[in-house]
């Protein structure tokens, strides 16, 4: 089963976060404070605007990533380590 995991400040659903955005600057400060995280570049296997890569590697995985979008941060199909990383960041 595939799913997205979101960090959000929305009271009920990440998709209904009007007035409850995580500011992009706040997320970027989290990224800058964590030596294991870095902004993705076009040279990376995975790249899209505002994508962050985690230096940790998992077998059979192109690399864990997180993306800030519309006031939320999300990752697709996270394993237990990614969930833990997101919880710590939150």
N, CA, C and O of each residue as an XYZ file, in Angstrom:
360
protein
N       0.846     -1.180      0.000
C       0.000      0.000      0.000
C       0.889      1.238      0.000
O       1.880      1.292      0.728
N       0.546      2.214     -0.797
C       1.297      3.465     -0.887
C       0.515      4.574     -0.193
O      -0.715      4.607     -0.214
N       1.274      5.485      0.424
C       0.621      6.601      1.087
C       1.598      7.756      1.243
O       2.811      7.573      1.133
N       1.069      8.940      1.499
C       1.869     10.126      1.816
C       1.729     10.387      3.309
O       0.659     10.199      3.887
N       2.810     10.818      3.917
C       2.769     11.244      5.312
C       3.055     12.736      5.337
O       4.047     13.192      4.769
N       2.183     13.503      5.999
C       2.300     14.957      6.027
C       2.589     15.457      7.427
O       2.036     14.958      8.408
N       3.473     16.462      7.511
C       3.612     17.270      8.720
C       2.773     18.508      8.443
O       2.968     19.184      7.433
N       1.858     18.797      9.324
C       0.944     19.909      9.099
C       0.544     20.525     10.429
O       0.667     19.902     11.484
N       0.070     21.743     10.360
C      -0.503     22.393     11.541
C      -2.021     22.485     11.425
O      -2.695     23.038     12.294
N      -2.535     21.938     10.349
C      -3.988     21.960     10.149
C      -4.660     21.149     11.243
O      -4.149     20.098     11.629
N      -5.787     21.611     11.748
C      -6.430     20.902     12.849
C      -7.063     19.558     12.456
O      -7.208     18.676     13.302
N      -7.439     19.399     11.188
C      -8.132     18.170     10.799
C      -7.467     17.441      9.643
O      -7.286     16.225      9.702
N      -7.103     18.163      8.601
C      -6.540     17.530      7.412
C      -5.496     18.446      6.784
O      -5.679     19.662      6.728
N      -4.405     17.858      6.315
C      -3.351     18.635      5.671
C      -3.892     19.454      4.512
O      -3.353     20.517      4.204
N      -4.947     18.978      3.864
C      -5.478     19.673      2.691
C      -6.336     20.879      3.061
O      -6.716     21.665      2.193
N      -6.639     21.023      4.341
C      -7.468     22.136      4.808
C      -6.655     22.942      5.823
O      -7.046     23.077      6.983
N      -5.504     23.482      5.360
C      -4.607     24.129      6.303
C      -4.591     25.656      6.193
O      -3.653     26.295      6.669
N      -5.599     26.240      5.581
C      -5.659     27.699      5.472
C      -5.516     28.323      6.859
O      -6.246     27.979      7.788
N      -4.569     29.238      6.978
C      -4.327     29.889      8.262
C      -3.466     29.069      9.209
O      -3.196     29.503     10.329
N      -3.034     27.898      8.779
C      -2.242     27.011      9.638
C      -0.973     26.534      8.936
O      -0.467     25.456      9.246
N      -0.458     27.318      8.002
C       0.720     26.917      7.224
C       1.971     26.829      8.082
O       2.139     27.590      9.035
N       2.835     25.909      7.740
C       4.206     25.901      8.233
C       4.950     26.831      7.278
O       5.034     26.537      6.086
N       5.487     27.934      7.764
C       6.176     28.849      6.854
C       7.389     28.166      6.207
O       8.112     27.413      6.859
N       7.594     28.440      4.932
C       8.720     27.837      4.227
C      10.036     28.169      4.917
O      10.915     27.314      5.017
N      10.181     29.400      5.394
C      11.419     29.796      6.076
C      11.648     28.961      7.339
O      12.789     28.639      7.669
N      10.584     28.615      8.036
C      10.714     27.775      9.233
C      11.181     26.370      8.852
O      12.042     25.802      9.525
N      10.628     25.811      7.791
C      11.058     24.493      7.324
C      12.516     24.546      6.871
O      13.291     23.643      7.186
N      12.897     25.583      6.142
C      14.282     25.704      5.677
C      15.251     25.847      6.846
O      16.388     25.382      6.760
N      14.826     26.475      7.925
C      15.667     26.565      9.124
C      15.887     25.181      9.728
O      16.981     24.878     10.204
N      14.850     24.339      9.712
C      14.995     22.956     10.188
C      16.005     22.219      9.314
O      16.871     21.507      9.821
N      15.891     22.391      8.017
C      16.809     21.733      7.073
C      18.241     22.197      7.320
O      19.157     21.376      7.388
N      18.435     23.484      7.451
C      19.781     24.027      7.646
C      20.397     23.596      8.967
O      21.619     23.488      9.069
N      19.580     23.351      9.972
C      20.079     22.950     11.285
C      20.418     21.462     11.366
O      21.041     21.023     12.333
N      20.019     20.694     10.371
C      20.230     19.245     10.370
C      21.273     18.891      9.315
O      21.011     19.016      8.118
N      22.444     18.456      9.744
C      23.536     18.172      8.808
C      23.239     16.997      7.884
O      23.950     16.801      6.899
N      22.206     16.214      8.179
C      21.838     15.085      7.321
C      20.882     15.476      6.197
O      20.603     14.664      5.315
N      20.380     16.702      6.218
C      19.414     17.155      5.217
C      20.042     18.196      4.306
O      20.885     18.987      4.730
N      19.614     18.184      3.038
C      20.061     19.202      2.089
C      19.016     19.373      1.004
O      18.241     18.460      0.719
N      19.005     20.543      0.409
C      18.095     20.813     -0.698
C      18.508     19.982     -1.904
O      19.698     19.858     -2.193
N      17.550     19.422     -2.602
C      17.824     18.662     -3.823
C      18.214     19.626     -4.939
O      17.801     20.785     -4.954
N      19.011     19.125     -5.862
C      19.419     19.905     -7.030
C      19.006     19.131     -8.285
O      18.683     17.947     -8.189
N      19.009     19.762     -9.445
C      18.660     19.046    -10.675
C      19.582     17.858    -10.976
O      19.211     16.977    -11.752
N      20.768     17.822    -10.378
C      21.690     16.706    -10.583
C      21.323     15.464     -9.770
O      21.883     14.393    -10.006
N      20.401     15.585     -8.822
C      19.993     14.452     -7.989
C      19.005     13.550     -8.721
O      18.297     13.993     -9.625
N      18.967     12.278     -8.320
C      17.997     11.341     -8.903
C      16.567     11.820     -8.693
O      15.721     11.693     -9.578
N      16.311     12.365     -7.527
C      14.991     12.909     -7.203
C      15.153     14.410     -7.070
O      16.002     14.888     -6.318
N      14.335     15.151     -7.803
C      14.400     16.601     -7.706
C      13.076     17.210     -8.113
O      12.532     16.909     -9.176
N      12.581     18.049     -7.271
C      11.487     18.938     -7.608
C      11.610     20.148     -6.696
O      12.320     20.106     -5.691
N      10.935     21.198     -7.037
C      11.044     22.436     -6.278
C      10.740     22.181     -4.801
O       9.754     21.527     -4.461
N      11.593     22.701     -3.943
C      11.455     22.620     -2.480
C      11.665     21.214     -1.915
O      11.267     20.944     -0.782
N      12.274     20.326     -2.676
C      12.545     18.971     -2.202
C      13.816     18.961     -1.371
O      14.798     19.623     -1.707
N      13.785     18.207     -0.287
C      14.922     18.046      0.613
C      15.287     16.569      0.642
O      14.416     15.705      0.744
N      16.577     16.288      0.553
C      17.058     14.910      0.596
C      17.728     14.629      1.935
O      18.386     15.492      2.516
N      17.546     13.416      2.403
C      18.183     12.945      3.629
C      19.367     12.097      3.204
O      19.224     11.244      2.328
N      20.512     12.304      3.790
C      21.727     11.595      3.391
C      21.687     10.104      3.716
O      22.475      9.332      3.170
N      20.793      9.699      4.583
C      20.704      8.281      4.938
C      20.181      7.484      3.742
O      19.273      7.927      3.039
N      20.749      6.334      3.527
C      20.343      5.479      2.411
C      19.694      4.206      2.937
O      20.060      3.692      3.994
N      18.737      3.716      2.187
C      18.052      2.463      2.511
C      18.165      1.550      1.304
O      18.074      2.018      0.170
N      18.356      0.288      1.518
C      18.493     -0.662      0.413
C      17.237     -0.643     -0.454
O      16.114     -0.652      0.048
N      17.457     -0.616     -1.769
C      16.341     -0.638     -2.702
C      15.610      0.687     -2.793
O      14.503      0.751     -3.326
N      16.216      1.742     -2.281
C      15.565      3.046     -2.236
C      16.478      4.065     -2.899
O      17.693      4.028     -2.699
N      15.921      4.956     -3.670
C      16.715      5.995     -4.308
C      17.137      7.089     -3.361
O      17.879      7.992     -3.746
N      16.689      7.025     -2.161
C      17.035      8.046     -1.179
C      15.785      8.659     -0.582
O      14.863      9.017     -1.314
N      15.740      8.782      0.707
C      14.556      9.384      1.339
C      14.505     10.887      1.082
O      15.536     11.558      1.053
N      13.309     11.397      0.897
C      13.129     12.809      0.633
C      11.899     13.348      1.350
O      11.007     12.608      1.767
N      11.893     14.679      1.474
C      10.789     15.417      2.086
C      10.537     16.616      1.181
O      11.455     17.112      0.529
N       9.317     17.070      1.143
C       9.015     18.203      0.282
C       8.059     19.151      0.995
O       7.039     18.726      1.539
N       8.397     20.438      0.988
C       7.503     21.464      1.508
C       6.615     21.906      0.362
O       7.103     22.222     -0.722
N       5.319     21.928      0.597
C       4.378     22.361     -0.427
C       3.141     22.937      0.236
O       2.499     22.273      1.050
N       2.808     24.161     -0.108
C       1.591     24.807      0.352
C       1.436     24.747      1.869
O       0.339     24.521      2.379
N       2.540     24.950      2.583
C       2.466     25.039      4.044
C       2.509     23.724      4.777
O       2.326     23.697      5.994
N       2.745     22.633      4.078
C       2.894     21.316      4.698
C       4.198     20.698      4.216
O       4.728     21.092      3.177
N       4.716     19.733      4.966
C       5.877     18.954      4.538
C       5.404     17.516      4.411
O       4.687     17.016      5.278
N       5.803     16.847      3.327
C       5.349     15.476      3.137
C       6.445     14.595      2.574
O       7.454     15.077      2.058
N       6.226     13.296      2.682
C       7.071     12.282      2.060
C       6.148     11.174      1.586
O       5.071     10.968      2.146
N       6.572     10.467      0.559
C       5.761      9.371      0.020
C       6.300      8.032      0.496
O       7.508      7.795      0.491
N       5.402      7.175      0.900
C       5.720      5.802      1.288
C       6.865      5.706      2.291
O       7.802      4.936      2.081
N       6.806      6.477      3.382
C       7.921      6.484      4.320
C       8.043      5.175      5.103
O       7.046      4.572      5.498
N       9.286      4.758      5.315
C       9.522      3.610      6.197
C       9.585      4.126      7.638
O       9.406      5.319      7.879
N       9.836      3.239      8.578
C       9.824      3.621      9.996
C      10.869      4.689     10.310
O      10.611      5.586     11.113
N      12.045      4.603      9.686
C      13.094      5.592      9.947
C      12.680      6.980      9.447
O      12.953      7.982     10.108
N      12.032      7.043      8.300
C      11.568      8.323      7.764
C      10.477      8.905      8.653
O      10.460     10.110      8.904
N       9.578      8.070      9.126
C       8.524      8.523     10.031
C       9.155      9.111     11.289
O       8.733     10.169     11.756
N      10.149      8.444     11.834
C      10.837      8.926     13.034
C      11.515     10.261     12.755
O      11.440     11.175     13.577
N      12.178     10.386     11.607
C      12.842     11.635     11.233
C      11.814     12.769     11.134
O      12.069     13.883     11.590
N      10.671     12.485     10.548
C       9.620     13.503     10.423
C       9.070     13.887     11.786
O       8.813     15.064     12.039
N       8.889     12.929     12.652
C       8.398     13.232     14.006
C       9.366     14.127     14.744
O       8.951     15.067     15.422
N      10.656     13.845     14.619
C      11.669     14.686     15.283
C      11.671     16.097     14.702
O      11.801     17.073     15.441
N      11.529     16.206     13.402
C      11.506     17.523     12.759
C      10.272     18.310     13.181
O      10.332     19.526     13.362
N       9.169     17.616     13.335
C       7.920     18.275     13.720
C       8.007     18.820     15.128
O       7.046     19.409     15.622
